[in-house]
Amino acid sequence: LSELCAVVRERLPPATRPDLPFIGLEHVQPHSMRLLGTAQAQDMRSAAVHFEKGDVLYGRLRPYLNKVITADFEGLCSAEFIPLTARDGIAPRYLQYRLNATDFVSFASHLREGDRPRVDWDQVGDFHIEVPPSLEQRRIVDAIESHLSRLDEAERALGRVRCNLERFRAAVL
């Protein structure tokens, strides 16, 4: 992993970049790679880590929660994230999906034990990842995103069915 990406982002007081959005661990849904929202950097007090659009943010606290996203914008994040900048030839979304895979989550989760395990870059950077050619990475990302889109649509349809069932139940009563 350490050969596929770099960790070069600096820590800084959020007050130095109050215009940027802030991502905390609470803003990333576990296991889903979904960003739930952001906060205002100007409202944060402790040091934050700067990230760029396209960086993969990996949540290092409680790695079994599997909090990983690819940033669609520049911002600041909690120091509990490790911002990974993919090297040339590595698609950031491919890296995100690879870090979301069961084998990596299991690897990272067993590095530290306890009620608040926290992994370091030196530990997870040793994980071996096979890297297909760039075109194949994009094909894999497209296939995964197609499946995830269909899954999201199925969840929305299920929600509509639940609403209809409740209306039907009320009508019967």
Salt bridges, closest charged atoms under 4 A:
ASP19 OD1 - ARG17 NE 3.70
GLU26 OE2 - HIS27 ND1 3.80
GLU52 OE2 - HIS50 NE2 3.76
ASP55 OD2 - ARG9 NE 2.77
ASP72 OD1 - ARG93 NH2 2.87
GLU74 OE2 - ARG17 NH1 3.63
GLU74 OE2 - HIS50 NE2 2.66
GLU80 OE1 - ARG60 NE 3.88
GLU80 OE1 - ARG118 NE 2.85
ASP103 OD2 - ARG98 NH2 2.71
ASP120 OD1 - ARG60 NH1 3.04
ASP120 OD2 - ARG112 NH2 3.61
GLU130 OE2 - HIS128 NE2 2.86
GLU136 OE2 - ARG139 NH2 2.69
GLU145 OE2 - ARG93 NE 3.58
ASP152 OD1 - ARG34 NH2 2.39
GLU153 OE1 - ARG156 NH2 3.04
GLU153 OE2 - ARG160 NH2 3.22
GLU155 OE1 - ARG34 NH2 3.57
